[in-house]
Amino acid sequence: MNRVFRVTEVNRLNGLISTRCGARAAAIGLVLLLGSSFVQAFLAVPAKPFDLRSKTRFEGAVAVVTLTWRDLSDNELGFEVQRSDSGKEFKEVGMVGANTTRFEDRLGKYVTGSFQYRVVSFNQEGRSEPTNTTSVWF
């Protein structure tokens, strides 16, 4: 059965559209909150991750960087981790799912030099701004 939903509220602060319905509903782009007749659509890109930090270690001859950050969004699909060896051009080195706040980058054997990292969150609406940049040296 198809239902037409009437928009009853647009909250411009957090980018949510709210509707009320009396039955179960399924619609593309809408999230049904279970146990409730309240439906919300997330229309905004997620907030950028915060407080990116790095730690380094060696596993034998392999250089490993552990990155951690704080997740400030509740509508991300995941996070993209980016690395640069020049500080200017960043390339994706990995992705993790929603609500993940840790990533390990195994750079390889006998690596030397400086590397910079940043993280962006993403969803179907786009990508956030990148986090602060953190640097490591091997």
C-alpha positions as CSV (number, residue, x, y, z in Angstrom):
1,M,0.0,0.0,0.0
2,N,1.4,3.4,-1.0
3,R,1.0,6.3,1.5
4,V,1.5,10.0,0.9
5,F,3.3,11.7,3.7
6,R,2.6,15.3,4.6
7,V,5.6,17.3,5.8
8,T,4.6,18.8,9.2
9,E,7.9,20.3,10.3
10,V,11.3,21.4,8.8
11,N,14.0,21.9,11.4
12,R,16.6,24.2,9.8
13,L,19.1,23.8,12.6
14,N,19.8,20.1,12.0
15,G,18.5,19.5,8.5
16,L,15.7,17.1,9.5
17,I,12.3,16.8,7.9
18,S,9.6,15.4,10.1
19,T,6.3,13.8,9.3
20,R,3.6,11.9,11.2
21,C,2.0,8.7,10.0
22,G,-0.2,6.1,11.5
23,A,1.1,3.0,9.9
24,R,4.4,1.3,9.0
25,A,6.1,3.2,6.2
26,A,9.0,2.5,3.9
27,A,10.4,5.2,1.6
28,I,13.7,5.8,0.0
29,G,15.8,8.2,2.0
30,L,13.7,8.0,5.1
31,V,14.6,6.4,8.4
32,L,11.7,4.9,10.3
33,L,12.3,5.1,14.1
34,L,11.0,1.7,15.4
35,G,8.2,1.8,17.9
36,S,7.2,5.3,16.8
37,S,5.1,6.9,14.2
38,F,7.8,9.6,13.7
39,V,9.8,9.5,10.5
40,Q,12.9,11.6,9.8
41,A,15.0,12.2,6.7
42,F,18.6,13.2,7.1
43,L,19.3,15.9,4.5
44,A,22.7,17.2,5.7
45,V,26.2,16.0,5.3
46,P,27.6,14.6,8.6
47,A,29.6,16.7,11.0
48,K,33.3,16.5,10.6
49,P,35.2,14.2,12.9
50,F,37.1,15.9,15.7
51,D,40.4,15.6,17.6
52,L,42.4,13.3,15.2
53,R,45.4,11.7,17.0
54,S,48.1,9.4,15.9
55,K,50.5,6.9,17.5
56,T,53.3,5.0,15.8
57,R,54.9,1.6,16.4
58,F,56.8,-1.1,14.6
59,E,55.8,-4.7,14.2
60,G,59.1,-6.1,13.3
61,A,60.2,-4.0,10.3
62,V,56.7,-2.9,9.5
63,A,55.7,0.7,10.3
64,V,52.2,1.0,11.8
65,V,50.2,4.2,12.4
66,T,47.1,4.0,14.7
67,L,44.7,6.9,14.2
68,T,41.9,7.8,16.6
69,W,39.2,10.5,16.5
70,R,35.9,11.6,18.0
71,D,32.7,11.0,16.1
72,L,30.5,14.1,16.4
73,S,27.8,13.0,13.9
74,D,24.9,10.7,14.1
75,N,24.1,10.4,10.4
76,E,27.4,9.2,8.8
77,L,27.6,6.0,6.7
78,G,31.4,5.8,7.4
79,F,34.8,7.5,7.5
80,E,37.4,7.9,4.8
81,V,41.1,8.0,6.0
82,Q,43.4,10.0,3.9
83,R,47.3,10.1,3.9
84,S,49.8,12.5,2.3
85,D,53.6,12.4,2.1
86,S,53.8,16.0,1.0
87,G,51.1,17.6,3.2
88,K,49.3,18.9,0.1
89,E,47.9,16.0,-1.9
90,F,45.9,13.5,0.2
91,K,44.9,10.1,-1.1
92,E,42.4,7.6,0.4
93,V,44.2,4.8,2.3
94,G,41.1,3.2,4.0
95,M,37.5,3.4,5.0
96,V,35.7,2.3,8.1
97,G,32.0,2.1,9.0
98,A,29.7,4.4,10.9
99,N,30.5,5.0,14.6
100,T,34.1,3.7,14.2
101,T,36.8,5.9,15.8
102,R,40.0,3.9,15.1
103,F,42.0,2.9,12.0
104,E,45.4,1.2,11.6
105,D,47.6,2.0,8.6
106,R,50.4,-0.5,7.9
107,L,52.8,1.5,5.8
108,G,55.2,-1.3,5.0
109,K,58.8,-2.4,5.7
110,Y,61.7,-0.1,6.2
111,V,59.6,3.1,5.7
112,T,61.2,6.4,6.5
113,G,59.9,9.9,6.2
114,S,57.0,12.1,7.3
115,F,53.3,11.3,6.7
116,Q,50.2,13.4,7.3
117,Y,46.7,12.1,8.0
118,R,43.2,13.4,8.0
119,V,39.7,11.9,8.2
120,V,36.4,12.8,6.6
121,S,32.9,11.5,7.4
122,F,30.4,10.8,4.6
123,N,26.8,9.8,3.9
124,Q,24.5,9.8,0.9
125,E,24.4,13.7,0.9
126,G,28.2,14.2,0.7
127,R,31.4,14.5,2.7
128,S,32.2,16.5,5.7
129,E,35.2,18.9,6.0
130,P,38.4,17.1,7.0
131,T,39.6,16.8,10.5
132,N,42.7,18.5,11.8
133,T,45.9,17.0,10.2
134,T,48.2,14.8,12.3
135,S,51.8,14.1,11.3
136,V,54.0,11.1,12.0
137,W,57.7,10.5,11.3
138,F,59.5,7.2,10.8
